[in-house]
Amino acid sequence: MCLAIPMRVESVEGHLARCQAKGVFRDVSLFMLQDEPVAVGDYVMVHVGYAIQKVAEAEARSAWELYDQLLAANGPGDSPPS
């Protein structure tokens, strides 16, 4: 199973963006979005270090709500469902 994480773009330098989600920062390649302008404040779906799609803020928040529900349902120390 593959999982992409929604992250907010904090800065852009060429094809590299500094993104954050829930206080975690990552350097993310924008190479796969070359034909689509990405700016500070945009939200992108990140998979293995690459931004693969731009999304609306509402979509990013909705995805995080689902992820939070999944994590809460598992309880502390439980491993995610397979």
N, CA, C and O atoms as CSV, one atom per row, in Angstrom:
chain,resi,resn,atom,element,x,y,z
A,1,MET,N,N,0.842,-1.178,0.000
A,1,MET,CA,C,0.000,0.000,0.000
A,1,MET,C,C,0.883,1.236,0.000
A,1,MET,O,O,1.871,1.306,0.732
A,2,CYS,N,N,0.525,2.199,-0.818
A,2,CYS,CA,C,1.263,3.462,-0.901
A,2,CYS,C,C,0.445,4.545,-0.209
A,2,CYS,O,O,-0.785,4.537,-0.245
A,3,LEU,N,N,1.149,5.467,0.417
A,3,LEU,CA,C,0.484,6.533,1.144
A,3,LEU,C,C,1.172,7.849,0.833
A,3,LEU,O,O,2.394,7.955,0.929
A,4,ALA,N,N,0.394,8.845,0.464
A,4,ALA,CA,C,0.913,10.192,0.252
A,4,ALA,C,C,0.418,11.063,1.402
A,4,ALA,O,O,-0.712,10.916,1.868
A,5,ILE,N,N,1.264,11.954,1.843
A,5,ILE,CA,C,0.966,12.815,2.981
A,5,ILE,C,C,0.780,14.254,2.490
A,5,ILE,O,O,1.639,14.770,1.775
A,6,PRO,N,N,-0.319,14.906,2.859
A,6,PRO,CA,C,-0.485,16.308,2.480
A,6,PRO,C,C,0.424,17.198,3.324
A,6,PRO,O,O,0.481,17.082,4.548
A,7,MET,N,N,1.132,18.090,2.631
A,7,MET,CA,C,2.047,19.004,3.317
A,7,MET,C,C,1.888,20.409,2.738
A,7,MET,O,O,1.545,20.584,1.569
A,8,ARG,N,N,2.148,21.407,3.591
A,8,ARG,CA,C,2.066,22.811,3.175
A,8,ARG,C,C,3.450,23.276,2.750
A,8,ARG,O,O,4.433,23.028,3.447
A,9,VAL,N,N,3.528,23.946,1.610
A,9,VAL,CA,C,4.792,24.466,1.091
A,9,VAL,C,C,5.174,25.716,1.882
A,9,VAL,O,O,4.408,26.679,1.945
A,10,GLU,N,N,6.356,25.693,2.480
A,10,GLU,CA,C,6.852,26.820,3.279
A,10,GLU,C,C,7.832,27.687,2.496
A,10,GLU,O,O,7.892,28.898,2.707
A,11,SER,N,N,8.605,27.075,1.589
A,11,SER,CA,C,9.528,27.829,0.742
A,11,SER,C,C,9.821,27.009,-0.505
A,11,SER,O,O,9.705,25.783,-0.501
A,12,VAL,N,N,10.202,27.705,-1.576
A,12,VAL,CA,C,10.511,27.045,-2.840
A,12,VAL,C,C,11.825,27.599,-3.372
A,12,VAL,O,O,12.027,28.812,-3.425
A,13,GLU,N,N,12.719,26.687,-3.766
A,13,GLU,CA,C,13.974,27.051,-4.427
A,13,GLU,C,C,14.159,26.128,-5.607
A,13,GLU,O,O,14.555,24.974,-5.440
A,14,GLY,N,N,13.876,26.625,-6.806
A,14,GLY,CA,C,13.979,25.781,-7.994
A,14,GLY,C,C,12.981,24.641,-7.930
A,14,GLY,O,O,11.776,24.863,-7.805
A,15,HIS,N,N,13.493,23.408,-8.019
A,15,HIS,CA,C,12.633,22.222,-7.964
A,15,HIS,C,C,12.652,21.574,-6.583
A,15,HIS,O,O,12.406,20.375,-6.454
A,16,LEU,N,N,12.945,22.368,-5.550
A,16,LEU,CA,C,12.962,21.852,-4.185
A,16,LEU,C,C,12.097,22.749,-3.301
A,16,LEU,O,O,12.206,23.974,-3.344
A,17,ALA,N,N,11.241,22.122,-2.504
A,17,ALA,CA,C,10.379,22.879,-1.592
A,17,ALA,C,C,10.604,22.394,-0.168
A,17,ALA,O,O,10.815,21.206,0.074
A,18,ARG,N,N,10.555,23.321,0.755
A,18,ARG,CA,C,10.559,22.983,2.177
A,18,ARG,C,C,9.096,22.930,2.572
A,18,ARG,O,O,8.386,23.930,2.467
A,19,CYS,N,N,8.637,21.768,3.026
A,19,CYS,CA,C,7.221,21.562,3.348
A,19,CYS,C,C,7.073,21.151,4.804
A,19,CYS,O,O,8.014,20.646,5.416
A,20,GLN,N,N,5.876,21.374,5.358
A,20,GLN,CA,C,5.617,20.971,6.740
A,20,GLN,C,C,4.211,20.435,6.878
A,20,GLN,O,O,3.274,20.845,6.193
A,21,ALA,N,N,4.117,19.490,7.805
A,21,ALA,CA,C,2.826,18.928,8.189
A,21,ALA,C,C,2.924,18.539,9.655
A,21,ALA,O,O,3.808,17.782,10.056
A,22,LYS,N,N,2.008,19.064,10.436
A,22,LYS,CA,C,1.947,18.726,11.867
A,22,LYS,C,C,3.277,18.969,12.580
A,22,LYS,O,O,3.657,18.199,13.462
A,23,GLY,N,N,3.979,20.028,12.204
A,23,GLY,CA,C,5.235,20.386,12.852
A,23,GLY,C,C,6.457,19.652,12.339
A,23,GLY,O,O,7.563,19.881,12.829
A,24,VAL,N,N,6.282,18.778,11.368
A,24,VAL,CA,C,7.399,18.042,10.777
A,24,VAL,C,C,7.745,18.686,9.445
A,24,VAL,O,O,6.872,18.898,8.604
A,25,PHE,N,N,9.028,18.998,9.255
A,25,PHE,CA,C,9.490,19.637,8.036
A,25,PHE,C,C,10.267,18.651,7.183
A,25,PHE,O,O,11.006,17.815,7.701
A,26,ARG,N,N,10.095,18.754,5.875
A,26,ARG,CA,C,10.804,17.895,4.930
A,26,ARG,C,C,11.170,18.716,3.693
A,26,ARG,O,O,10.443,19.624,3.290
A,27,ASP,N,N,12.317,18.372,3.103
A,27,ASP,CA,C,12.671,18.909,1.791
A,27,ASP,C,C,12.061,17.970,0.764
A,27,ASP,O,O,12.282,16.760,0.810
A,28,VAL,N,N,11.294,18.530,-0.160
A,28,VAL,CA,C,10.503,17.748,-1.097
A,28,VAL,C,C,10.856,18.161,-2.529
A,28,VAL,O,O,10.947,19.349,-2.839
A,29,SER,N,N,11.051,17.172,-3.387
A,29,SER,CA,C,11.320,17.440,-4.797
A,29,SER,C,C,10.029,17.828,-5.507
A,29,SER,O,O,8.993,17.187,-5.334
A,30,LEU,N,N,10.110,18.886,-6.307
A,30,LEU,CA,C,8.978,19.320,-7.123
A,30,LEU,C,C,9.127,18.854,-8.568
A,30,LEU,O,O,8.378,19.284,-9.445
A,31,PHE,N,N,10.092,17.980,-8.810
A,31,PHE,CA,C,10.411,17.539,-10.163
A,31,PHE,C,C,9.182,17.004,-10.905
A,31,PHE,O,O,9.027,17.259,-12.099
A,32,MET,N,N,8.323,16.277,-10.224
A,32,MET,CA,C,7.157,15.681,-10.883
A,32,MET,C,C,6.052,16.702,-11.170
A,32,MET,O,O,5.089,16.399,-11.874
A,33,LEU,N,N,6.194,17.902,-10.624
A,33,LEU,CA,C,5.203,18.958,-10.861
A,33,LEU,C,C,5.811,20.101,-11.670
A,33,LEU,O,O,5.393,21.250,-11.527
A,34,GLN,N,N,6.790,19.797,-12.517
A,34,GLN,CA,C,7.490,20.829,-13.284
A,34,GLN,C,C,6.567,21.725,-14.093
A,34,GLN,O,O,6.822,22.921,-14.230
A,35,ASP,N,N,5.490,21.150,-14.632
A,35,ASP,CA,C,4.593,21.905,-15.502
A,35,ASP,C,C,3.500,22.645,-14.739
A,35,ASP,O,O,2.636,23.280,-15.344
A,36,GLU,N,N,3.540,22.564,-13.407
A,36,GLU,CA,C,2.525,23.189,-12.576
A,36,GLU,C,C,3.212,24.099,-11.560
A,36,GLU,O,O,4.024,23.620,-10.769
A,37,PRO,N,N,2.911,25.389,-11.561
A,37,PRO,CA,C,3.570,26.274,-10.597
A,37,PRO,C,C,3.193,25.928,-9.155
A,37,PRO,O,O,2.024,25.703,-8.844
A,38,VAL,N,N,4.188,25.889,-8.294
A,38,VAL,CA,C,3.980,25.622,-6.873
A,38,VAL,C,C,4.526,26.820,-6.111
A,38,VAL,O,O,5.660,27.241,-6.340
A,39,ALA,N,N,3.724,27.369,-5.207
A,39,ALA,CA,C,4.108,28.568,-4.463
A,39,ALA,C,C,3.962,28.328,-2.966
A,39,ALA,O,O,3.301,27.387,-2.529
A,40,VAL,N,N,4.597,29.203,-2.196
A,40,VAL,CA,C,4.462,29.163,-0.740
A,40,VAL,C,C,2.984,29.256,-0.389
A,40,VAL,O,O,2.253,30.089,-0.925
A,41,GLY,N,N,2.556,28.382,0.526
A,41,GLY,CA,C,1.165,28.348,0.947
A,41,GLY,C,C,0.346,27.282,0.240
A,41,GLY,O,O,-0.745,26.935,0.693
A,42,ASP,N,N,0.868,26.753,-0.879
A,42,ASP,CA,C,0.170,25.665,-1.568
A,42,ASP,C,C,0.271,24.391,-0.745
A,42,ASP,O,O,1.143,24.264,0.114
A,43,TYR,N,N,-0.620,23.454,-1.011
A,43,TYR,CA,C,-0.580,22.134,-0.394
A,43,TYR,C,C,-0.281,21.105,-1.468
A,43,TYR,O,O,-0.838,21.151,-2.565
A,44,VAL,N,N,0.607,20.174,-1.139
A,44,VAL,CA,C,0.979,19.118,-2.072
A,44,VAL,C,C,0.901,17.771,-1.369
A,44,VAL,O,O,1.093,17.676,-0.156
A,45,MET,N,N,0.620,16.739,-2.143
A,45,MET,CA,C,0.667,15.370,-1.630
A,45,MET,C,C,2.088,14.869,-1.840
A,45,MET,O,O,2.612,14.923,-2.953
A,46,VAL,N,N,2.715,14.381,-0.766
A,46,VAL,CA,C,4.112,13.966,-0.809
A,46,VAL,C,C,4.204,12.455,-0.635
A,46,VAL,O,O,3.643,11.880,0.298
A,47,HIS,N,N,4.928,11.831,-1.560
A,47,HIS,CA,C,5.167,10.386,-1.501
A,47,HIS,C,C,6.651,10.153,-1.736
A,47,HIS,O,O,7.195,10.568,-2.759
A,48,VAL,N,N,7.299,9.497,-0.803
A,48,VAL,CA,C,8.746,9.189,-0.814
A,48,VAL,C,C,9.598,10.376,-1.275
A,48,VAL,O,O,10.502,10.227,-2.098
A,49,GLY,N,N,9.290,11.554,-0.728
A,49,GLY,CA,C,10.111,12.728,-0.983
A,49,GLY,C,C,9.770,13.521,-2.224
A,49,GLY,O,O,10.441,14.507,-2.532
A,50,TYR,N,N,8.741,13.110,-2.942
A,50,TYR,CA,C,8.324,13.820,-4.151
A,50,TYR,C,C,6.914,14.359,-3.994
A,50,TYR,O,O,6.022,13.657,-3.517
A,51,ALA,N,N,6.711,15.619,-4.401
A,51,ALA,CA,C,5.361,16.164,-4.486
A,51,ALA,C,C,4.749,15.570,-5.753
A,51,ALA,O,O,5.281,15.751,-6.848
A,52,ILE,N,N,3.635,14.864,-5.600
A,52,ILE,CA,C,3.047,14.188,-6.748
A,52,ILE,C,C,1.771,14.857,-7.245
A,52,ILE,O,O,1.290,14.556,-8.338
A,53,GLN,N,N,1.219,15.776,-6.429
A,53,GLN,CA,C,-0.033,16.420,-6.817
A,53,GLN,C,C,-0.281,17.621,-5.920
A,53,GLN,O,O,-0.017,17.573,-4.719
A,54,LYS,N,N,-0.791,18.704,-6.510
A,54,LYS,CA,C,-1.265,19.821,-5.707
A,54,LYS,C,C,-2.687,19.519,-5.268
A,54,LYS,O,O,-3.459,18.917,-6.014
A,55,VAL,N,N,-3.038,19.941,-4.042
A,55,VAL,CA,C,-4.403,19.757,-3.543
A,55,VAL,C,C,-4.859,21.040,-2.869
A,55,VAL,O,O,-4.046,21.874,-2.470
A,56,ALA,N,N,-6.153,21.180,-2.750
A,56,ALA,CA,C,-6.723,22.321,-2.042
A,56,ALA,C,C,-6.500,22.141,-0.543
A,56,ALA,O,O,-6.357,21.018,-0.060
A,57,GLU,N,N,-6.472,23.241,0.181
A,57,GLU,CA,C,-6.285,23.179,1.632
A,57,GLU,C,C,-7.350,22.301,2.292
A,57,GLU,O,O,-7.050,21.538,3.211
A,58,ALA,N,N,-8.583,22.412,1.824
A,58,ALA,CA,C,-9.672,21.609,2.399
A,58,ALA,C,C,-9.416,20.114,2.215
A,58,ALA,O,O,-9.708,19.320,3.109
A,59,GLU,N,N,-8.871,19.726,1.060
A,59,GLU,CA,C,-8.553,18.316,0.825
A,59,GLU,C,C,-7.440,17.853,1.752
A,59,GLU,O,O,-7.486,16.738,2.271
A,60,ALA,N,N,-6.440,18.704,1.963
A,60,ALA,CA,C,-5.335,18.357,2.862
A,60,ALA,C,C,-5.853,18.165,4.285
A,60,ALA,O,O,-5.486,17.200,4.955
A,61,ARG,N,N,-6.701,19.077,4.744
A,61,ARG,CA,C,-7.264,18.965,6.100
A,61,ARG,C,C,-8.116,17.708,6.245
A,61,ARG,O,O,-8.060,17.027,7.268
A,62,SER,N,N,-8.898,17.407,5.223
A,62,SER,CA,C,-9.740,16.215,5.245
A,62,SER,C,C,-8.896,14.945,5.332
A,62,SER,O,O,-9.228,14.023,6.077
A,63,ALA,N,N,-7.803,14.901,4.569
A,63,ALA,CA,C,-6.909,13.738,4.620
A,63,ALA,C,C,-6.311,13.592,6.014
A,63,ALA,O,O,-6.246,12.480,6.539
A,64,TRP,N,N,-5.872,14.696,6.624
A,64,TRP,CA,C,-5.291,14.614,7.972
A,64,TRP,C,C,-6.321,14.172,9.003
A,64,TRP,O,O,-5.989,13.443,9.938
A,65,GLU,N,N,-7.570,14.607,8.841
A,65,GLU,CA,C,-8.626,14.153,9.765
A,65,GLU,C,C,-8.781,12.636,9.690
A,65,GLU,O,O,-8.917,11.967,10.715
A,66,LEU,N,N,-8.760,12.101,8.476
A,66,LEU,CA,C,-8.854,10.645,8.305
A,66,LEU,C,C,-7.652,9.934,8.913
A,66,LEU,O,O,-7.807,8.924,9.599
A,67,TYR,N,N,-6.454,10.457,8.663
A,67,TYR,CA,C,-5.240,9.841,9.222
A,67,TYR,C,C,-5.285,9.863,10.745
A,67,TYR,O,O,-4.936,8.880,11.398
A,68,ASP,N,N,-5.719,10.994,11.309
A,68,ASP,CA,C,-5.815,11.095,12.770
A,68,ASP,C,C,-6.817,10.082,13.334
A,68,ASP,O,O,-6.573,9.489,14.385
A,69,GLN,N,N,-7.934,9.886,12.643
A,69,GLN,CA,C,-8.930,8.905,13.088
A,69,GLN,C,C,-8.354,7.491,13.045
A,69,GLN,O,O,-8.577,6.702,13.963
A,70,LEU,N,N,-7.617,7.169,11.987
A,70,LEU,CA,C,-6.997,5.846,11.882
A,70,LEU,C,C,-5.997,5.618,13.008
A,70,LEU,O,O,-5.969,4.551,13.622
A,71,LEU,N,N,-5.179,6.633,13.271
A,71,LEU,CA,C,-4.190,6.497,14.347
A,71,LEU,C,C,-4.869,6.364,15.700
A,71,LEU,O,O,-4.432,5.564,16.527
A,72,ALA,N,N,-5.920,7.125,15.943
A,72,ALA,CA,C,-6.635,7.051,17.218
A,72,ALA,C,C,-7.317,5.694,17.387
A,72,ALA,O,O,-7.355,5.155,18.492
A,73,ALA,N,N,-7.849,5.145,16.308
A,73,ALA,CA,C,-8.526,3.849,16.377
A,73,ALA,C,C,-7.559,2.721,16.712
A,73,ALA,O,O,-7.938,1.733,17.341
A,74,ASN,N,N,-6.304,2.876,16.286
A,74,ASN,CA,C,-5.298,1.856,16.573
A,74,ASN,C,C,-4.871,1.866,18.021
A,74,ASN,O,O,-4.519,0.822,18.570
A,75,GLY,N,N,-4.895,3.020,18.645
A,75,GLY,CA,C,-4.454,3.121,20.027
A,75,GLY,C,C,-2.934,3.194,20.114
A,75,GLY,O,O,-2.241,2.846,19.158
A,76,PRO,N,N,-2.415,3.642,21.249
A,76,PRO,CA,C,-0.968,3.785,21.405
A,76,PRO,C,C,-0.285,2.418,21.387
A,76,PRO,O,O,-0.735,1.461,22.016
A,77,GLY,N,N,0.822,2.368,20.638
A,77,GLY,CA,C,1.620,1.143,20.613
A,77,GLY,C,C,1.133,0.098,19.636
A,77,GLY,O,O,1.851,-0.859,19.349
A,78,ASP,N,N,-0.083,0.261,19.113
A,78,ASP,CA,C,-0.580,-0.713,18.132
A,78,ASP,C,C,0.048,-0.429,16.783
A,78,ASP,O,O,0.364,0.719,16.474
A,79,SER,N,N,0.228,-1.441,15.994
A,79,SER,CA,C,0.728,-1.228,14.644
A,79,SER,C,C,-0.459,-1.024,13.711
A,79,SER,O,O,-1.557,-1.512,13.977
A,80,PRO,N,N,-0.233,-0.298,12.614
A,80,PRO,CA,C,-1.330,-0.016,11.677
A,80,PRO,C,C,-1.857,-1.315,11.071
A,80,PRO,O,O,-1.137,-2.310,10.983
A,81,PRO,N,N,-3.133,-1.289,10.653
A,81,PRO,CA,C,-3.710,-2.479,10.029
A,81,PRO,C,C,-2.997,-2.791,8.720
A,81,PRO,O,O,-2.546,-1.881,8.024
A,82,SER,N,N,-2.894,-4.065,8.384
A,82,SER,CA,C,-2.235,-4.461,7.127
A,82,SER,C,C,-3.233,-4.586,6.022
A,82,SER,O,O,-2.866,-4.910,4.893
